[in-house]
Amino acid sequence: MTKRIVVLGAGYAGLGAAKRAARRLRGTDAQVTLVNASDRFVERVRLHQLAAGQSLPDLPLSTLLDGTGVDLAVARVTGIDLGAHVVRLDAVPYELTYDVLIYALGSGADLDVVPGTAEHAFTLATAGEATRLRSRLAEARSVAVVGGGLTGIEAATEIAEAYPRLDVRLISGGRIGNGLSDRPRRHLHKAFARLGVAVREHTPVAKIGPDGLLLDDGREVSADTVVWAAGFRVPGLAAACGLATDEDGRMLVDATLRSLSHPEVFGVGDAAAARTPGGRSRMSCQTGLPMGLQAGAAVADLLAGRKPRPARIRYVWQNISLGRRDGVTQFTHADDSPLGVVLTGRASALFKEAITRSTVWRMRHPGP
Ligand SMILES: Cc1cc2nc3c(=O)[nH]c(=O)nc-3n(C[C@H](O)[C@H](O)[C@H](O)COP(=O)(O)OP(=O)(O)OC[C@H]3O[C@@H](n4cnc5c(N)ncnc54)[C@H](O)[C@@H]3O)c2cc1C
């Protein structure tokens, strides 16, 4: 009887998983179906570029799946019945039955950390949100980016470079670029100074309003555009349908990326918390794509009666763009802690561009 593999989400993790599983199962009676809310692959790691006015390559999923034998269903997942092995969708075919499910629904902006975020802030987690910010920036005068992590740093510098007339601020509750060692952090601050990005560290935001921010210490920062880049969260679906999740709603998976509560379900990418040498995986494309590829292979092993191999999820770098001509690449130990090796400036920018392009190349050709 045909084995049905259903993959939810066609981001880095889900698309990689679907293609790798289909490739490994070629010639068997298995059928892989990939479900995604849109018919396009979104290069999320470039969404700050989209917001800053650049055009991104158009990547139809139908083209990326051409010749793979993977069926595509463009629909939103609205529920999963784990007992009946059925996924519910808001569009045709409305329901899909599975033997093995790969859950890869990614993450979105967390709008509940600070009051006023949902009403007043712009975010960068989806192509739609980045496009909304792009329209706003055309008429903005002052921008406050909240979040001193990788997304906040990339957004503030990209916006400042694209719109030199704008007054751009970067505000962080802690230290900006906290995972980096001293030298790359010094380079960040040089880039902020060069691009005119005013920086405030260790100043948590208490509230976001229509005209700017209220800080925890009572001071106000005025800005006609606030970009929230300080938190991401996963969809509530995994927890709501009864999959074992951590306190943040990320699926808990074993060493082979199978759910701790439902072994016929695999969890990959941002939506899953997998074991890494340093603890649980951090949300990143760097781990999402390998998780997807390894889950795709594990599913094929499982269906062939072989024991799936434990996934190897390791960090290699933190690779941060600072506009189009500058960057910082901090090479890391497998547990994400910094190594002494660092690239900065144009070399880092070129390196990051090459890695980003090669990621899309791997999405096209994930190999066996
Ligand atoms: C601006 C920005 C810059 C970044 N830069 C980097 C970087 O430099 N390096 C790095 O490693 N990481 C970076 N990241 C993080 C990286 O993009 C994510 O970790 C990565 O996209 C996770 O991949 P994923 O496949 O798990 O999820 P996603 O890429 O989010 O894919 C999830 C897919 O599921 C779909 N989906 C969601 N809900 C539903 C539903 N209910 N029904 C149907 N489909 C649904 C979505 O439409 C999407 O296609 C960046 C993120 C942002 C926002």
The ligand as an SDF file (V2000), in Angstrom:
LIG
                    3D

 53 58  0  0  0  0  0  0  0  0999 V2000
   15.1550   39.1230    8.4260 C   0  0  0  0  0  0  0  0  0  0  0  0
   15.6610   37.7590    8.8240 C   0  0  0  0  0  0  0  0  0  0  0  0
   17.0080   37.4520    8.6190 C   0  0  0  0  0  0  0  0  0  0  0  0
   17.5000   36.2000    8.9710 C   0  0  0  0  0  0  0  0  0  0  0  0
   18.8170   35.9280    8.7600 N   0  0  0  0  0  0  0  0  0  0  0  0
   19.2910   34.7000    9.0590 C   0  0  0  0  0  0  0  0  0  0  0  0
   20.6530   34.3630    8.7920 C   0  0  0  0  0  0  0  0  0  0  0  0
   21.4140   35.1940    8.3150 O   0  0  0  0  0  0  0  0  0  0  0  0
   21.0770   33.1230    9.0790 N   0  0  0  0  0  0  0  0  0  0  0  0
   20.2500   32.1760    9.6280 C   0  0  0  0  0  0  0  0  0  0  0  0
   20.7030   31.0490    9.8700 O   0  0  0  0  0  0  0  0  0  0  0  0
   18.9600   32.4580    9.8980 N   0  0  0  0  0  0  0  0  0  0  0  0
   18.4650   33.6910    9.6220 C   0  0  0  0  0  0  0  0  0  0  0  0
   17.1440   33.9850    9.8860 N   0  0  0  0  0  0  0  0  0  0  0  0
   16.3000   32.9400   10.4880 C   0  0  0  0  0  0  0  0  0  0  0  0
   15.8040   31.9870    9.4040 C   0  0  0  0  0  0  0  0  0  0  0  0
   15.1750   32.6930    8.3840 O   0  0  0  0  0  0  0  0  0  0  0  0
   14.8320   30.9740   10.0070 C   0  0  0  0  0  0  0  0  0  0  0  0
   15.4590   30.3420   11.0950 O   0  0  0  0  0  0  0  0  0  0  0  0
   14.4320   29.9670    8.9480 C   0  0  0  0  0  0  0  0  0  0  0  0
   13.6220   30.5950    7.9830 O   0  0  0  0  0  0  0  0  0  0  0  0
   13.7020   28.7840    9.5650 C   0  0  0  0  0  0  0  0  0  0  0  0
   13.3520   27.8950    8.5390 O   0  0  0  0  0  0  0  0  0  0  0  0
   12.0270   27.0100    8.6800 P   0  0  0  0  0  0  0  0  0  0  0  0
   11.9360   26.1800    7.4540 O   0  0  0  0  0  0  0  0  0  0  0  0
   11.9730   26.3510    9.9890 O   0  0  0  0  0  0  0  0  0  0  0  0
   10.8240   28.0690    8.7130 O   0  0  0  0  0  0  0  0  0  0  0  0
   10.3390   29.1220    7.6260 P   0  0  0  0  0  0  0  0  0  0  0  0
   11.4300   29.5240    6.7350 O   0  0  0  0  0  0  0  0  0  0  0  0
    9.6390   30.1560    8.4480 O   0  0  0  0  0  0  0  0  0  0  0  0
    9.2690   28.3140    6.7740 O   0  0  0  0  0  0  0  0  0  0  0  0
    8.0220   27.9390    7.3290 C   0  0  0  0  0  0  0  0  0  0  0  0
    7.0420   27.7650    6.1880 C   0  0  0  0  0  0  0  0  0  0  0  0
    5.8040   27.2980    6.7350 O   0  0  0  0  0  0  0  0  0  0  0  0
    4.7340   28.0540    6.1570 C   0  0  0  0  0  0  0  0  0  0  0  0
    3.6310   28.0600    7.1080 N   0  0  0  0  0  0  0  0  0  0  0  0
    3.6120   28.5790    8.3620 C   0  0  0  0  0  0  0  0  0  0  0  0
    2.4220   28.3470    8.9420 N   0  0  0  0  0  0  0  0  0  0  0  0
    1.6700   27.6780    8.0250 C   0  0  0  0  0  0  0  0  0  0  0  0
    0.3600   27.1130    8.0460 C   0  0  0  0  0  0  0  0  0  0  0  0
   -0.4560   27.2000    9.1070 N   0  0  0  0  0  0  0  0  0  0  0  0
   -0.0580   26.4680    6.9430 N   0  0  0  0  0  0  0  0  0  0  0  0
    0.7410   26.3360    5.8520 C   0  0  0  0  0  0  0  0  0  0  0  0
    1.9830   26.8320    5.7880 N   0  0  0  0  0  0  0  0  0  0  0  0
    2.4380   27.4980    6.8590 C   0  0  0  0  0  0  0  0  0  0  0  0
    5.3280   29.4220    5.9090 C   0  0  0  0  0  0  0  0  0  0  0  0
    4.5670   30.1100    4.9140 O   0  0  0  0  0  0  0  0  0  0  0  0
    6.7490   29.0610    5.4490 C   0  0  0  0  0  0  0  0  0  0  0  0
    6.7730   28.8400    4.0610 O   0  0  0  0  0  0  0  0  0  0  0  0
   16.6210   35.2260    9.5460 C   0  0  0  0  0  0  0  0  0  0  0  0
   15.2790   35.5390    9.7410 C   0  0  0  0  0  0  0  0  0  0  0  0
   14.7920   36.7810    9.3860 C   0  0  0  0  0  0  0  0  0  0  0  0
   13.3230   37.0810    9.5950 C   0  0  0  0  0  0  0  0  0  0  0  0
  1  2  1  0
  2  3  1  0
  2 52  2  0
  3  4  2  0
  4  5  1  0
  4 50  1  0
  5  6  2  0
  6  7  1  0
  6 13  1  0
  7  8  2  0
  7  9  1  0
  9 10  1  0
 10 11  2  0
 10 12  1  0
 12 13  2  0
 13 14  1  0
 14 15  1  0
 14 50  1  0
 15 16  1  0
 16 17  1  0
 16 18  1  0
 18 19  1  0
 18 20  1  0
 20 21  1  0
 20 22  1  0
 22 23  1  0
 23 24  1  0
 24 25  2  0
 24 26  1  0
 24 27  1  0
 27 28  1  0
 28 29  2  0
 28 30  1  0
 28 31  1  0
 31 32  1  0
 32 33  1  0
 33 34  1  0
 33 48  1  0
 34 35  1  0
 35 36  1  0
 35 46  1  0
 36 37  1  0
 36 45  1  0
 37 38  2  0
 38 39  1  0
 39 40  1  0
 39 45  2  0
 40 41  1  0
 40 42  2  0
 42 43  1  0
 43 44  2  0
 44 45  1  0
 46 47  1  0
 46 48  1  0
 48 49  1  0
 50 51  2  0
 51 52  1  0
 52 53  1  0
M  END
$$$$
